[in-house]
Amino acid sequence: EQTTNSQCLYDYRYESRSVLVIGHERQGLTEDVLLLLDDVIEIPVYGLPHAHNAATAAAIALYEYCRQHRDS
């Protein structure tokens, strides 16, 4: 999700107990959902298209979580 306070996935450190919320591919997350979140992560995109679809974004985020917690 791209917000003014989103953190880059490459710099983000997941807590071992995390919840992943995936937004709509075009509209993202609603404002009321964003207000409930502790952190918002943005996945950098280079080139076209300017965004990943929801399934790809979820897979990338889950992979990074697993990479960080592979010994847990």
Sine and cosine of phi, psi and omega as CSV:
sin_phi,cos_phi,sin_psi,cos_psi,sin_omega,cos_omega
0.00,0.00,0.75,-0.66,0.02,-1.00
-0.99,-0.12,0.93,-0.36,0.07,-1.00
-0.74,-0.68,0.11,-0.99,0.03,-1.00
-0.93,0.37,-0.36,0.93,-0.03,-1.00
-0.93,-0.36,0.17,0.98,-0.04,-1.00
-0.94,0.35,0.51,-0.86,0.00,-1.00
-0.95,-0.31,0.60,-0.80,0.01,-1.00
-0.92,0.40,0.71,-0.70,0.00,-1.00
-0.83,0.56,-0.59,0.81,-0.05,-1.00
-0.92,0.39,-0.38,0.92,-0.01,-1.00
-0.97,-0.23,-0.18,0.98,-0.12,-0.99
-0.98,0.18,0.66,-0.75,0.08,-1.00
-0.92,-0.38,0.91,-0.41,0.02,-1.00
-0.95,0.32,0.65,-0.76,0.23,-0.97
-0.94,0.34,0.44,-0.90,-0.01,-1.00
-0.89,0.45,-0.53,0.85,0.07,-1.00
-0.96,-0.29,0.99,-0.12,-0.05,-1.00
-0.81,-0.59,0.43,-0.90,0.11,-0.99
-0.89,-0.46,0.75,-0.66,0.01,-1.00
-0.97,-0.23,0.84,-0.54,0.02,-1.00
-0.92,-0.40,0.84,-0.54,-0.04,-1.00
-0.97,-0.24,0.76,-0.65,0.00,-1.00
-1.00,0.05,0.16,-0.99,0.08,-1.00
-0.90,0.44,0.57,-0.82,-0.08,-1.00
-0.88,0.47,-0.55,0.84,-0.03,-1.00
-0.97,-0.23,-0.68,0.74,-0.08,-1.00
-1.00,-0.05,-0.19,0.98,-0.03,-1.00
0.94,0.35,-0.52,-0.85,0.02,-1.00
-0.99,-0.11,0.53,-0.85,0.04,-1.00
-0.96,0.29,0.36,-0.93,-0.02,-1.00
-0.86,0.50,-0.63,0.78,-0.01,-1.00
-0.92,0.39,-0.54,0.84,0.08,-1.00
-0.95,0.30,-0.69,0.73,0.01,-1.00
-0.84,0.54,-0.59,0.81,0.00,-1.00
-0.92,0.40,-0.37,0.93,0.00,-1.00
-0.99,0.10,-0.24,0.97,-0.13,-0.99
-1.00,0.05,0.60,-0.80,0.10,-0.99
-0.97,0.25,-0.63,0.77,-0.04,-1.00
-0.64,-0.77,0.45,-0.89,0.10,-0.99
-0.82,-0.57,0.76,-0.65,-0.05,-1.00
-0.94,-0.33,0.64,-0.76,0.06,-1.00
-0.89,-0.46,0.72,-0.70,0.05,-1.00
-0.99,-0.14,0.88,-0.47,0.00,-1.00
-0.88,0.48,0.61,-0.79,0.05,-1.00
-0.80,-0.60,0.75,-0.66,0.01,-1.00
-0.91,-0.42,0.78,-0.63,-0.02,-1.00
1.00,0.10,-0.39,-0.92,-0.02,-1.00
-0.95,-0.33,0.51,-0.86,-0.13,0.99
-0.94,0.34,0.13,-0.99,-0.09,-1.00
-1.00,0.07,0.10,0.99,0.00,-1.00
-0.42,-0.91,0.37,-0.93,0.11,-0.99
-1.00,-0.02,0.45,-0.89,0.13,-0.99
-0.96,0.29,0.22,-0.97,-0.12,-0.99
-0.87,0.49,-0.66,0.75,-0.02,-1.00
-0.91,0.41,-0.67,0.74,0.02,-1.00
-0.92,0.40,-0.69,0.73,0.03,-1.00
-0.87,0.49,-0.68,0.73,0.02,-1.00
-0.89,0.46,-0.69,0.72,0.00,-1.00
-0.89,0.46,-0.67,0.74,0.01,-1.00
-0.90,0.44,-0.72,0.69,-0.02,-1.00
-0.91,0.42,-0.67,0.74,0.02,-1.00
-0.92,0.40,-0.63,0.78,0.05,-1.00
-0.87,0.50,-0.71,0.70,-0.01,-1.00
-0.90,0.43,-0.64,0.77,0.07,-1.00
-0.86,0.51,-0.75,0.66,-0.01,-1.00
-0.89,0.45,-0.61,0.79,0.03,-1.00
-0.89,0.46,-0.67,0.74,-0.02,-1.00
-0.95,0.31,-0.46,0.89,-0.10,-1.00
-0.87,-0.49,0.52,0.85,-0.06,-1.00
-0.91,0.42,-0.38,0.93,0.00,-1.00
-0.99,-0.10,0.05,1.00,-0.04,-1.00
-1.00,0.08,0.00,0.00,0.00,0.00
